[in-house]
């Protein structure tokens, strides 16, 4: 005959989903939605940059191939902290191509790889768009006193503004 389970004196954990980090549920949800947009933009730019790394040709091949590799590696390393911040706020991080396509403000990479200068122009626009997405979240993050998200946004802005500047410099004659 089975023994009845022993009663524990340990406190029962709060129900899953009960989050009290000093940010209202409504603010957490809105910030998570915005961060999922940033995640989608970042992943889309990662894919485009990696595609261009594989397909770049021409006299700037070595320079661009190396630069694109550094940029797509940085973008790849950025998606995890963004997704983890969404999770820390209590919401799912998007992760399908369909969800990324719906949530991203960036177009997909061209079906036919463009010439090197057009690749650079597309990546400048991509980095600027991701910077705009990150910056657009600041009013909400500030209102909610969400310092970890603000820190993440500051880091992303620094990366994207510098990448856009470096790429733009390659377009000058």
Secondary structure, DSSP 8 states (H G I E B T S, - for coil): ---------S-----TT---SSS-HHHHHHHHHHHHHHHHHHHHHHHHHHHHHHH--STTHHHHHHHHHHHHHHHHHHHHHHHHHHHHTTS----SHHHHHHH-SS----SS---HHHHHHHHHHHHHHHHHHHHHTHHHHHHTT-HHHHHHHHHHHHHHHHHHHHHHHHH--
